[in-house]
Amino acid sequence: QVQLVESGGGLVQPGGSLRLSCAVSGGGVSSTTLRWYRQTPEKQRDLIATMSANDVPDYSDSVKGRFTISRDAAKNTVDLQMNSLKPEDTGVYYCYMTRFNKRGPGTQVIVSP
């Protein structure tokens, strides 16, 4: 059974940084598409970062230049480095593995003074 568990969320001031991590068990993260989504307090869910199976990253316009997605095959994780955070980055962040159509329970990020 594949399971994904996110961690690293928290409260941060505008301009700050956080690093989210998604630990995957029951399946490898190599050569598969991995995604990070954000659900806003208004319940809108947006795709914000994708790592393709051949290691090509892609980002939504709202996070491009500030967020970086990375895959660590040795740790079997997919991480999201978030810099220059803004209040509109607030939300619950989920990782998603397309191969198994699975996502984790999410981790809360709050960006506030």
C-alpha positions as CSV (number, residue, x, y, z in Angstrom):
1,Q,0.0,0.0,0.0
2,V,1.5,3.3,-1.1
3,Q,1.4,6.1,1.5
4,L,2.5,9.7,1.3
5,V,3.0,11.9,4.3
6,E,3.9,15.6,4.1
7,S,5.8,17.5,6.8
8,G,7.5,20.8,7.3
9,G,4.5,23.2,7.4
10,G,4.1,25.9,10.0
11,L,3.7,29.6,10.6
12,V,6.1,31.9,8.9
13,Q,6.4,35.6,8.4
14,P,6.1,37.2,4.9
15,G,9.4,36.9,3.2
16,G,10.4,33.8,5.1
17,S,11.1,30.3,3.9
18,L,9.9,26.8,4.6
19,R,10.9,23.4,3.2
20,L,8.2,20.8,2.8
21,S,8.9,17.2,2.5
22,C,6.7,14.3,1.3
23,A,7.9,10.9,2.4
24,V,6.7,8.0,0.2
25,S,6.4,4.4,1.4
26,G,5.3,1.4,-0.6
27,G,6.6,2.8,-3.9
28,G,9.6,4.5,-5.4
29,V,9.7,8.2,-6.3
30,S,12.1,7.7,-9.2
31,S,10.9,8.0,-12.9
32,T,7.4,9.0,-12.0
33,T,5.5,12.3,-12.0
34,L,5.1,14.0,-8.6
35,R,3.1,17.1,-7.8
36,W,2.5,19.6,-5.1
37,Y,-0.9,21.1,-4.7
38,R,-2.1,23.9,-2.5
39,Q,-5.6,24.2,-1.1
40,T,-6.5,27.7,0.0
41,P,-8.7,28.7,3.0
42,E,-11.4,29.2,0.4
43,K,-11.0,25.6,-0.6
44,Q,-9.5,26.3,-4.0
45,R,-7.0,23.6,-4.9
46,D,-4.2,24.7,-7.2
47,L,-1.4,22.7,-8.8
48,I,1.7,24.6,-8.0
49,A,4.7,22.4,-8.8
50,T,5.3,19.3,-10.9
51,M,8.4,17.1,-11.3
52,S,8.0,15.1,-14.4
53,A,9.2,11.5,-14.7
54,N,12.3,12.7,-16.6
55,D,13.1,15.3,-14.0
56,V,11.8,18.4,-15.7
57,P,10.2,20.8,-13.1
58,D,7.3,23.0,-13.8
59,Y,5.6,25.7,-11.7
60,S,2.5,27.7,-11.6
61,D,3.0,31.4,-12.3
62,S,2.1,32.2,-8.7
63,V,5.2,30.4,-7.4
64,K,7.7,30.5,-10.2
65,G,11.0,31.9,-9.1
66,R,10.2,31.4,-5.5
67,F,9.5,27.6,-5.1
68,T,11.7,24.7,-6.0
69,I,10.6,21.1,-6.3
70,S,13.1,18.3,-6.0
71,R,13.2,14.5,-5.8
72,D,15.5,12.5,-3.5
73,A,15.5,8.9,-4.7
74,A,17.8,7.8,-1.8
75,K,15.3,9.1,0.8
76,N,12.3,8.4,-1.3
77,T,11.0,11.9,-0.8
78,V,9.8,14.8,-2.9
79,D,10.5,18.2,-1.4
80,L,9.3,21.7,-2.0
81,Q,11.6,24.6,-1.0
82,M,9.5,27.7,-0.6
83,N,11.2,31.1,-0.4
84,S,10.0,34.7,-0.3
85,L,6.7,33.5,1.1
86,K,3.6,35.7,0.8
87,P,0.3,35.7,2.7
88,E,-1.4,34.3,-0.4
89,D,0.8,31.2,-0.1
90,T,-1.3,30.2,3.0
91,G,-3.0,26.9,2.6
92,V,-2.7,23.2,3.0
93,Y,0.0,21.6,0.8
94,Y,-0.5,18.2,-0.6
95,C,1.9,15.9,-2.5
96,Y,0.5,13.7,-5.2
97,M,1.9,10.7,-7.0
98,T,0.4,10.1,-10.4
99,R,1.5,6.5,-10.8
100,F,-0.6,5.4,-7.9
101,N,-3.2,8.3,-7.9
102,K,-2.4,8.9,-4.2
103,R,-1.9,12.0,-2.1
104,G,-1.0,12.6,1.5
105,P,-3.1,14.2,4.2
106,G,-1.4,17.5,3.7
107,T,0.6,20.0,5.8
108,Q,-0.6,23.5,6.8
109,V,1.3,26.6,5.9
110,I,0.4,29.9,7.3
111,V,2.1,33.1,6.1
112,S,1.3,35.9,8.5
113,P,3.1,38.8,10.2
